[in-house]
C-alpha cells in the first residue's frame, strides 16, 4: 500500500467514515437527528471533492495492484452517482420526519450504498466488482425495508432480496465460469485471452451471459425487470429516487466493461453479442413503455418508464466502441436528474405510504403547489425527451450514436417507443393542470430540503439541456469519442 | 454564452426570439389578473416594436436580405461544438413576413382573450410568450438541430393552451394535437441525424447541422425519398394536409379564442413555411417524384375542407375546416414550383393568418356573449350588432377572395402560377374558391342576416372599444394588402428566386449513385449569404 493507493480510495473512505459518524452520533446524541441530512450531504459533497482530488493528483491510474481504476471516465460516473445520492438525501429529510422514521441508519446505509457503487464502477476486476455489488445490495435491501410499519415496504424488500440473492449467485457462478476458461478475473486479461483464442469458448460465453443477466437485473432491463415495479411501489419514495437511478449508473459501466472484453474476443461471434444487446434494448423499450402506459400508480409508472429508459441506454452499447461511453454517461446524468427529481416530488406530495400513489391524486395540484408541480412537469417533459431539456439531449446523443453505427432501424424503433412514452408522461402534466382538485392535502410535509432537491433537479435538467457545451466537451475528451 | 447575451441586448434576432421568454420571469411574481394582462400586453407591444425596428433596420431597396446573428468575429456562433451544432439565427425575405405576422398577432390575441380567459392568467400569458419564442425560433433557425429544438418547444405551451383553457373535450383535443405533431417530428429527428452523420462521413469527420452545409449533400433518389418523407410527414401534419388533418378541427374547436388565433394565424404556417425552407430545396429530386401525389393531396384538401365546412352547423368548426381548404391552396402554390405561385403562397400564408385570425376572434366574441357557436342559435344579428356584422362580412369576404381585399391577390397568384406550371390542377382548385364563397356566405346568412328570431339575441350589446381595436389592425392590413400587394410581395421575391434556383439546380444535376458532397462554392445559398451579410457560411 502506497500513497497513490490511499489517495485513490479517498472518496470511498470519506463516504464510509461519514456513514460511521452518522451511526455513532445516532447512538450518542439522538437529539441531533435532524442535522443528519446535512451531515450526510456534506459527506457526499466531500466525497465528490475526494473523487476530483484523486483524479487531479493521479490522473489516469490503476491502484491497489491494478484493481481500482481512476480516470476521467470513472470520475464522471462517480460524480453522477454522488449527484443521485445528494438528491435522494435532500428528498429524505421531510419524508423521514413525516413518517416518523428519521434515524441515523438511513443516512449511513445510503452513504454506504454510494461507497459500494463507487467501488463497483471503479473495479477493473470481477471479484472486486462482486464484493462492491454485495455491499451495495445489502444496503439496498435494508433501505427498501426501511419503513418497518408498512407491510408493503417489507414486501418490496423481500421481493428485491430474494431475486437479488438469486442474481448474486448467478453473478458469482458466472465469474467462476469465466475464470475457469480464461484464468483471470480482470476485464483486460479476459479480453486478451478471448482475443488470443479468437472466439468466446462456450463456458466463458455462458459465464458472461450470467454476468450480463446479473447486471441487467440491477439495471432492470427486460427480461430481468420484474422486481422493479413492486419494489419501487413499496419502498420509501426518497430512497427510490436513489434506487431507480444510482445502481443503474454503476451497472451500466460494468456492463460496458464486460461487453468490451467480449468484443475483443469477438471473431465471427462478435455480431451475436451485438444482437443480444440489441434485443435487450428493443424489448426493454417496448415492454417498459407499453406497460407504463396502463399504470395508474405514479411510482409503478416511473418504474416501467425506467425500464424503457434503460432500453434507450442500451442502444448506445449495441455497437460497442469507446465512443459509446459518452452517450451513456450523458444519458445517465439526464436520467438521474429527471428521475430523482420526479421521485423527490412524489415523496413530498403523497402520504399514506404503502397504499397506492395514484396519478389522479395529483389532480389540480398544479395550482396548489406551483413550484413542485412545475418541477415535476419539467422532469416529465425531460423523461419524455422534449427539448430543451437534458432528457432530449440524452436521447439525441444515444440515437445519434445508433445512427452513426448504421443502426437506423433501431433508432426508428427507439423514436417510436419514445412517442408512446410522451403519452403517459403528458398524462401527469394533464392531471396536474387540467383537472379539478380531487384530494385535500393531509399530513404533507413540504420542507426546504425537498424543495431544493426538486428545484435542483429541474433546473439542472433545463440548464444542461440548453447549455451542455462545457459538459459535453469535458466528457467527449474523457471518452475519446467524437 | 457571452456572445448570445451580447446579442440579447442589441437589435438582433436573438432579442426578438428570446425577449418573450425573458419577459416570462416577472410573471412568477405578478399578482392579480389585471396586472398580468396589462403586463403581457405591454410586453407584446415592446416585442412588436423590437420586431419593426429589426425589420426596418435591414429592409433594403431590393427586398429583404438574408441577415443573421453573427458572433463577434463575424462568423456563426457555436452552440455544441462537439457535434458541430451552431446557434444560427437568420432571417430572409421568406421568413420576415411570417415573423412580423407572428409578433403582430400576439397583442391582438391578448386583447382578444381579455375577457374570454377567466382563470390562471399568469400561466396563460407565459404559455403565449413561450409559444412565441418557439414559433419565432423555428422561423429563423438555419441550423437543423436548433430548428428541431424550437419546433418541439412550441408543442408544450400549445398543449397547455388547449388543455387548460379549452372547451368541453379539451383534453382529447390537446393530447391529439400533441401526439400527432410529435409523431411526425420524431421521425424528422432521425432524418436530421442521418443527414448530419452522412455529411460528417463525407466531410472528414467534421459535423454540421447547418442548412447551408446540408444543402451541399448530393443524395441518390432512393435515400432522398425516405428523408423527404420523414420531413414531409412532420410538416404535413402541421399544415395540415389531408389525410393528416384530423387533429385540426378538434384542436380549433376546443382551443380558447386566443389559442385558435395563434394556431391558425401562425402555427399552421410553420408547416408550409418549412416545406418551402427545408423539404423542397434539400430534396429536390424526391420533391419532383412526390409532386403528383402531394398535389393530389393538396387538391383533396381544398375540396374536402370546403365541402366539410359547408355542412357544419358550428361557426368555429366551419372556420376550422376552411383553414384546411386555404392551406391546401398554399400547398398547391408551393408544389407548383413556380415563382408567381410561390409568391402567392407566401402572401396567402399571411392572408390566411389575418382573415382566419379575425374570423376566430369574431366567433370568440359572439361566444363570449352567448356561450354557443351554433348557427341555429343566431340569425339577424346585424340588427342588434351592426359593427359585429360589418367585421364579420369584411373578414369573410377577405377570406373568400373578394378583389381589392387580400385573399384575392394570394389566391389569384397561386392559381395563375400553378396553371402556368401544372395546368389542370389549377382548374380543379378554382372550384375551391367557389365553394369558399358558398360556405362563408352561408355562415354570414345564417348568423347576421334574416329575421331576429331568438329572444336571447335581442339584448346582445355590440362590440366594445377593446374588441374593435382588436379587429381594426387586422382589417387595415387586409385592405392594404389587397390594394397595394406589391409592397408585400417585393421583399420576398429575391429570397424566393434563390430557393427556386437552388431547387432547379438540384433537379438538373446528374443523378448520383451514392451520397456525395458538393464543394461549398457550388451552392448559390452560400455565395448569396456571403454577399448579403458579409459572413462566411460555407467551410
Contacts between the chains, C-beta under 8 A, distances in Angstrom:
chain1	res1	chain2	res2	distance
A	367	B	120	6.9
A	381	B	156	6.4
A	386	B	152	5.6
A	386	B	155	6.9
A	386	B	156	6.4
A	386	B	182	7.9
A	387	B	148	7.2
A	387	B	149	4.2
A	387	B	152	4.7
A	387	B	153	6.2
A	388	B	149	5.4
A	388	B	153	6.3
A	392	B	149	7.6
A	392	B	152	7.4
A	396	B	189	7.6
A	396	B	193	7.8
A	399	B	189	7.2
A	399	B	190	6.7
A	399	B	193	6.0
A	400	B	83	7.3
A	400	B	193	5.3
A	400	B	196	7.9
A	400	B	197	7.3
A	403	B	190	6.8
A	403	B	193	4.6
A	403	B	194	5.5
A	403	B	197	5.2
A	404	B	197	5.2
A	404	B	200	8.0
A	408	B	190	6.8
A	408	B	194	6.2
A	411	B	190	5.3
A	411	B	193	7.2
A	412	B	187	7.2
A	412	B	190	5.8
A	415	B	186	4.4
A	415	B	187	6.5
A	415	B	189	6.7
A	415	B	190	5.6
A	416	B	186	7.4
A	418	B	186	6.7
A	419	B	179	7.2
A	419	B	182	6.4
A	419	B	183	5.5
A	419	B	186	5.7
A	422	B	178	7.1
A	422	B	179	6.9
A	422	B	182	5.7
A	423	B	175	7.3
A	423	B	179	6.4
A	426	B	159	7.2
A	426	B	175	6.6
A	426	B	178	6.2
A	429	B	159	7.7
A	429	B	160	7.9
A	430	B	163	6.2
A	430	B	171	6.1
A	430	B	174	7.4
A	430	B	175	7.2
A	433	B	123	7.7
A	433	B	160	6.6
A	433	B	163	7.0
A	433	B	164	5.5
A	434	B	163	4.6
A	434	B	164	5.5
A	434	B	170	7.2
A	434	B	171	6.0
A	434	B	174	7.6
A	467	B	1	6.4
A	468	B	80	6.1
A	469	B	1	7.7
A	469	B	78	7.7
A	469	B	79	6.9
A	469	B	80	5.6
A	469	B	81	6.7
A	469	B	82	7.9
A	472	B	80	6.0
A	472	B	82	4.6
A	472	B	83	7.7
A	473	B	81	6.7
A	473	B	82	5.8
A	476	B	82	4.8
A	482	B	82	6.8
A	482	B	83	7.5
A	482	B	205	7.6
A	482	B	207	7.3
